[in-house]
């Protein structure tokens, strides 16, 4: 049942692409972000590539990248 809360079709890939773009714009390496999240760089890379990032990890990345909830809400 579609309730109309999400714009079009929600996609993990859009969120992960946005996060990767923000990391690049703010010159934060995957190694730095992964260390802050308590995981290896390879694991973060895999999660961003296949869209398997958890809500806890997403929240951590938002803090690291200084991304507001409104910016993330714009992707949904």
C-alpha positions in Angstrom: 0.0 0.0 0.0 1.6 3.2 -1.1 1.1 6.0 1.4 3.1 8.7 -0.5 5.7 9.4 2.2 8.6 8.7 -0.1 9.4 10.6 -3.3 9.1 8.2 -6.1 11.2 5.1 -5.5 13.5 5.1 -2.6 17.0 3.8 -3.5 19.9 2.8 -1.2 22.2 3.6 -4.2 21.1 7.3 -4.2 21.9 7.6 -0.5 25.2 5.9 -0.9 26.1 7.9 -4.0 25.3 11.1 -2.1 27.5 10.0 0.9 30.4 9.2 -1.4 30.0 12.5 -3.1 30.0 14.4 0.2 33.1 12.5 1.3 34.9 13.6 -1.9 33.7 17.2 -1.6 34.8 17.5 2.0 38.0 15.6 1.4 37.3 12.9 3.9 38.8 9.6 3.0 37.0 6.2 3.4 39.8 5.2 5.8 39.1 8.2 8.0 35.3 7.7 8.0 35.7 3.9 8.5 38.0 4.5 11.5 35.4 6.8 13.0 32.7 4.2 12.5 34.9 1.4 14.0 35.3 -0.7 10.8 37.8 -1.3 8.1 38.1 0.8 5.0 37.2 -2.2 2.9 34.1 -2.9 4.8 32.9 0.7 4.5 33.7 0.6 0.7 31.7 -2.6 0.3 28.7 -1.2 2.3 28.7 2.0 0.2 28.9 0.0 -3.0 26.2 -2.5 -2.3 23.9 -0.2 -0.2 24.0 -2.4 2.9 24.7 0.5 5.2 22.8 0.3 8.5 20.9 3.2 10.1 23.5 3.4 12.9 26.3 3.7 10.3 24.3 6.2 8.3 23.8 8.4 11.3 27.5 8.2 12.1 28.4 9.2 8.5 25.9 12.1 8.7 27.8 13.4 11.8 31.2 12.9 10.3 30.2 14.6 7.1 28.1 17.3 8.8 25.0 16.5 6.7 21.7 17.7 8.0 18.6 15.6 8.3 16.9 17.9 5.8 19.6 17.1 3.2 19.1 13.3 3.8 15.3 13.8 3.7 15.6 15.3 0.3 16.8 12.0 -1.0 13.8 10.1 0.3 
